[in-house]
Amino acid sequence: MEETISLNDIFQTLKKRMTLIISVTILAIIISASVTLFLLTPKYEASSQFIVNQKEQTSDFNVNEIRTNVELINTYNVIIKTPAILDPVIEELNLNESVSTLASKISVSNAQGSQVVDVTVTHTDPYLAESIANTTVEVFQEQIPILMNVDNVNILSPASIGPDPSPVSPNLTLNVAISIVLGLMVGVGLAFLFEYLDQTIKSEQDVEQILGLPVMGSIMTIDTKELANQSNTPTRRGAKIGS
């Protein structure tokens, strides 16, 4: 016999196992919040901007020159993370890091067709992140005329984290939201798993489905408290007791 599950069965299962679902969700929230607050190290970001443009501009609008500057940015994005730039940065700031480690903390990006380049540093120390971002851009501005025989990099906006920097990761709100979703999914999954593993007979329908026999009758259960209340109930006046 093919077993089918109705929406009512699903709702009844969820209602029956609601305590389990809520408990699993709360446990997931507690674990996520604890890991986020006490185990994960906060990371901060500092960004410095420079613009790729010739220092001496003519009065005429030169589209080809702008296009050349934009195309050079792709090359600049690679050069910034090379030892030619990062070795002087490490030496100037006395960093105890290799070039590859420092390069992994630096990201370089620019909007499509934009001459403005963002150099973003992610570090556990916010003030060191600011120093690395600014020093990297300054060293790049000094070295690029030597490396490529061009002088078209100007610092637009130095990095500044402010007096009270906020970490960019971990994100407590996001992690808790994810834990709620995962907790609900795991809780619902466990609810249906336990219901599936529960082979006890609970209703007349279970008897017919499991044994394949029709139900001829059922024995009702009476609570002992109800029996005690009935025995203590006084009979009406004039009623005859006994045979």
C-alpha positions, -999 to +999 in steps of 0.1 A: +000+000+000+014+033-010+017+057+019+007+093+013+013+123+035-012+151+037-007+188+046-025+181+078+000+154+087+029+178+080+013+205+102+006+180+130+042+168+128+056+203+130+032+212+159+042+181+177+079+187+173+078+224+177+098+223+210+126+204+192+126+228+162+128+259+185+155+242+207+177+234+177+173+269+163+182+286+197+212+263+200+223+273+165+220+310+174+240+306+206+268+287+188+269+312+160+270+342+183+296+326+205+319+317+176+315+352+161+321+371+193+348+350+210+366+329+185+367+349+152+393+377+150+378+410+139+391+424+106+392+460+095+395+477+061+412+509+050+411+523+015+432+547-004+424+561-038+446+573-067+437+586-101+455+577-133+459+609-152+486+631-168+497+659-146+499+683-175+466+685-194+460+704-226+428+724-231+416+699-257+396+668-245+418+639-256+397+607-257+426+585-267+447+597-237+419+588-213+415+554-229+452+548-226+451+557-189+422+533-183+439+505-201+470+511-180+450+505-148+449+468-155+487+468-156+489+489-125+466+466-106+491+438-111+522+459-104+509+472-070+510+436-055+545+428-068+577+427-047+588+459-065+562+478-046+556+456-015+592+451-005+597+488+002+564+489+020+575+460+043+608+477+049+594+511+056+567+498+081+589+471+096+563+444+088+570+408+098+552+395+067+562+381+034+553+397+001+527+370-007+511+373+027+509+411+024+496+408-011+467+386+000+456+414+023+455+440-005+428+443-031+429+467-060+398+476-080+382+503-101+348+509-116+342+501-152+359+527-174+369+548-143+404+563-139+400+561-101+416+531-084+408+519-049+435+501-029+419+484+000+438+467+029+422+442+052+440+436+085+433+427+121+449+460+132+429+490+118+457+515+122+482+492+105+457+487+077+456+525+072+494+527+072+498+499+047+472+514+023+487+548+023+523+536+022+515+512-007+500+540-028+528+564-020+555+538-029+536+530-061+534+566-071+572+569-066+581+537-084+558+538-114+578+564-133+609+542-129+591+510-138+571+522-168+585+556-177+552+573-171+541+599-146+503+597-144+495+586-109+481+611-084+469+604-049+432+613-047+422+603-012+445+589+015+431+561+037+415+572+070+398+549+094+386+576+119+387+576+157+364+546+162+369+520+135+343+493+130+353+458+119+340+446+085+341+410+096+328+389+112+293+402+107+273+392+138+239+401+123+245+381+091+259+351+110+229+350+134+205+353+104+222+324+087+222+303+119+184+309+123+178+296+088+201+266+093+186+259+127+151+258+113+161+236+085+179+211+108+151+212+133+124+205+107+146+177+093+150+161+127+113+165+134+104+145+103+132+120+109+120+113+144+084+110+132+095+086+105+114+064+130+085+064+155+067+032+148+043+033+177+006+030+170-013+061+179-047+059+161-071+036+144-058+046+110-023+034+121-038+000+129-054-003+095-022+008+077+002-013+096-018-045+101-040-043+071-071-052+091-103-033+097-109-019+132-139-037+148-140-016+180-119+004+204-116+005+242-118+040+257-094+050+285-108+066+316-088+089+338-086+078+374-093+114+385-126+113+365-135+080+383-128+095+417-149+126+408-178+104+397-176+083+429-176+113+451-206+129+433-237+127+456-268+110+443-300+130+439-325+129+467-351+102+463-329+080+440-329+043+448-295+027+452-290-009+448-312-036+433 
